[in-house]
Every structure is written in structure tokens, then in C-alpha cells.
Amino acid sequence: MCNTQKTCDEKCHCKCLCWLKAVICLAIVIGVAVAAYVIGRNIQRKAQIPVLLAAAETDLDAGKLYSAMSNLSSACSLGALPEQTDGLKNKIKEALSSKALSFVIAGQAIQMCYCPEGTFLMGSDKKEKVRQDDEVLHEVTITKPYWLGACEINQAIWNAVMGTNNSHFKSDENPVEEINWDQAKEFCEKLNADANIVRPEGYRFSLPTEAQWEMACRAGSAAAYSGALLDDICWFAGNGEYKTHPVGSKAPNLLGLHDMHGNVWEWCLDAYDEYPDTAVTDPLVQGELNAKRVYRGGSWGYEADSCRSASRAKNHTRNINHDLGFRLALIPDDISLK
């Protein structure tokens, strides 16, 4: 009886060992396959970097600045090293800065960054975390260059032009807030009516269109944010101490624009509407007289997901809040509200 029991135990033990060996072998095979896939994918990704950088150089030589920025950004996202990208990045910055503008308005200086024409994907990919349903990814072409203020309009500039300042967080260097869409538009019209301010021919001061805003925010990047480290580029709920901060105190994007992520939300020209699912050119949503208008960028009072390049918000034109301001734009005359 004992011998029979021992034989059964030995058989069970042997069977268990066989199964264990089979599982270990399978795990090894799977592990090797996964490692081979990852290594192969990384090799493939690395191989794309010089191709993208070469394309960026070609685009730059051809004057296609936004395409050059997009290819450079793609190379960086694949792990391009600074020694591979710094020279090209500096060339792009030099080309952009040569077209930048500076105005002295009511004794206050406003620096405006050149934003080249080009094509980009507006909205967010379905894989982007915390994306919203109104961020349908679609191709947008902007046919003419434009300019955006390097920083949000601060209280010193606002007060010099408008003669009053109702901001909650009072400081000349902080962004103006408690500004509604109508007031921001009035500010722009005052500048357009000032004969002492010489604008480029065919351009006028305005709020940016929503597409112009997002294109400039991305600065060629398809990622959720136009910078590697959010703390370096954005004042949001995680670091903003629930107040505004001096404009330009965070690092700029490749176009030279500060605070496109966070600090205060920024009004855009467009009425809010659903995105199309097809390619569009120079979009501007006109909307009805009382339509809600778009603002973008997030603020010191919102979590990071609201500060993404694709994140959208809307409110009535007379809405004010102490985390809502704007950024001055110079846009073509033929892009206007009717």
C-alpha cells in the first residue's frame, strides 16, 4: 500500500515539474519575444530621428518654418539628443526672431512672436489621457502667418490703454483678469484706432482664432503639452498656489510664447462649436450674437489636464473670472467676425 502511494506521489511530482518547466519555458519565450519587439521598435524609432532632422533642415531652407518645427518636435519625441537638435533648434529660433515685432503702446512695450503658416492636427488623439469628446482630431491649414504676444496682456499694459483695472490679483506684472470677451475685443479695437501704432499692412490687432491659438501653443508638437516638464512651462493647480503669477516667468515654447499652458485662461475670437471631422482651412466660427466664446490654455486654478494644448472651454461674452484673461494677436484683415 505504501509503495503504491509513493509511486502516485512520484508521478504527481513529476507531472508538476513538467508543467512548471513548460510554464517557465513559455515565460522565457514570451519574454524574449517582448524584448525583441521592444528592441526592434526602439531601433526603428531611432532610425527615424536622422530622417526627421534632415526633413526639418530641408523645410527650414525652403522657408517652411512650421513644418520644420513639427519634424524637429517629432525627432525630440523619439529621443533625439540635444547634440543632434540644438543647432537646428537655434536656426529655427533665429528665423522666427528675425520676423518678430515690438510695439510701444501707451508707453508700454509689447513683444509679439512670429507664428508661421502651415498645417497641423488640431484636437487630440483618442489615446491622449483625459481627452474630451469635443477634441475631435482634424487637419487644419493656416494660410498666412500671424503674430501673438510673447506673454499674456499684463495689468500695466491694460491700465495704460483702458485706464482702469479690475483684476483680483493686483500687480502690474501679473496678467490682467476679470476681463470678459467684449472688453478684450474693445482693447484690440482701441489699438487698431490708434494712428500712432504702425501695423504690418493687411493685419489688425485682435484676439487669435481658436485654430491660431492651438497651432501657436503646440509650436509643432503633437504631444499633450508643448514642453517636456509641466512645472517648467505652466502655472496650474499643482504649483500655482491659487493665484496668478508674473507673465513670462515660465519657459517659452519654440515660438517664444510664454504661459500658453496655465496662469490664466485666454479668450479666443471664435464662438464655441463642435469640430469638423474633415480638413479645414483658416477656420473661424462666427456664431450668433450671444453665442458662447472659446477660451483656452487652463489656469492656476485648474488641474494639468485642463492646461493641455487641446483642452477647450467656453462661456458667455460677458463672463468674468479671476483666472480669465487674454493674449494680443495680429491677424490678417480677411479673418474677421462678420
Secondary structure, DSSP 8 states (H G I E B T S, - for coil): -HHHHHHHHHHHHHHHHHHHHHHHHHHHHHHHHHHHHHHHHHHHHHHHHHHHHHHHHHHHHTT-HHHHHHHHHHHHHTT--HHHHHHHHHHHHHHHHTT-EEEEETTEEEEEEEE--EEEEES--TTSTT--TT---EEEEE-S-EEEESS--BHHHHHHHHS----SS--TTSB--S--HHHHHHHHHHHHH-TTS---TTEEEE---HHHHHHHHHTT--SSSSSS-HHHHEE-TTTSTTS---TT-S---TTS---SEESSEEEEEEE-----SS-EES------TT--EEEES--TTS-GGGGSTT-EEEE-TT---TTEE---EEEETTS---
